[in-house]
Amino acid sequence: METNDFLLGNRNDVAAGLRLFRATHELSQSELASLSNVSLRTVQNLEGRTVRPNPLTAMKLDSFMRKYQRSRKKAVA
């Protein structure tokens, strides 16, 4: 996954993107919430297509996912 632009998309895009990220990196909803400093309920709502992320939540998730992807690439290299 090269980009996190899905965070700016519609509810379906956000839900699918988060699920794909979690599946790719074998993270639970709880782990994603804890590591990205958002509530578990927020992650559940985003994946359940109930809401779109507010700007602060999108920034937190984007920042975490970028850092996580970079660290995983370094570990593999």
N, C-alpha and C positions, 0 to 999 in steps of 0.2 A: 504494500500500500504506500504509494508515494505522496499522496496529498490527503489532507483532512477537510477538503472543501465541502464534503457532504454535510458537515456541521452547519453550513449556511443554507442547506437545501430544505426541502419539505420534510414533514414528519417521517414519511416512509424512507427517505434517503438517510436521515439521521439514524433511525432504528437499524436499518440494514448495515450502515457503516460501523456503528458501534458493535453490533453482533459479529461482523466480520473481523474487526480488530481484536475483540475478545477471543474469538475462535482461533485466529492466527497465532495469538500469543498465549493461548491457554490460560486466560484470566477469567475468574468468576465476576459476576456483577459486583459483589462485595469488594473484591480486590481492586477492580477498576475504580470504584467509588473512593475507597480509602487512599489509593495511590494518587488519584487526581484531585483529591480534596473536595469532592462533591458528595452529597448524601446518596446513600443507597437508594432511597426513594426516588431521587432525581434520575438516576440511571435506569431504574425500573420504569419510570414514566416515559423516559426518552425511548427506551426499547419497546415499550408497549404502544408507541405511537400516540400517546396521550397529549404530549406537548412538544414544542420545539425549544431548544435551549435558549435561555436569555443570553445576552452578549457576554456576561461574566462567566457563566457556565461554559459557553463555547470556548472562551479563551483558556479556561482551566483545562478542559479536555484536550484542546489542541496542543497546548504547551506540554502536558503530560505525554500525549501520544508521540509527539515529535522527539522528546527526550528519550522515551522508552525505545522507539525505533532506532535512534542513533546508538544507544547503548547496546542493543541487540546486534547491530551491524558490527560494532567494534568487537564484541565478544566472539562473533563468528570469524572475523578476519584474522 
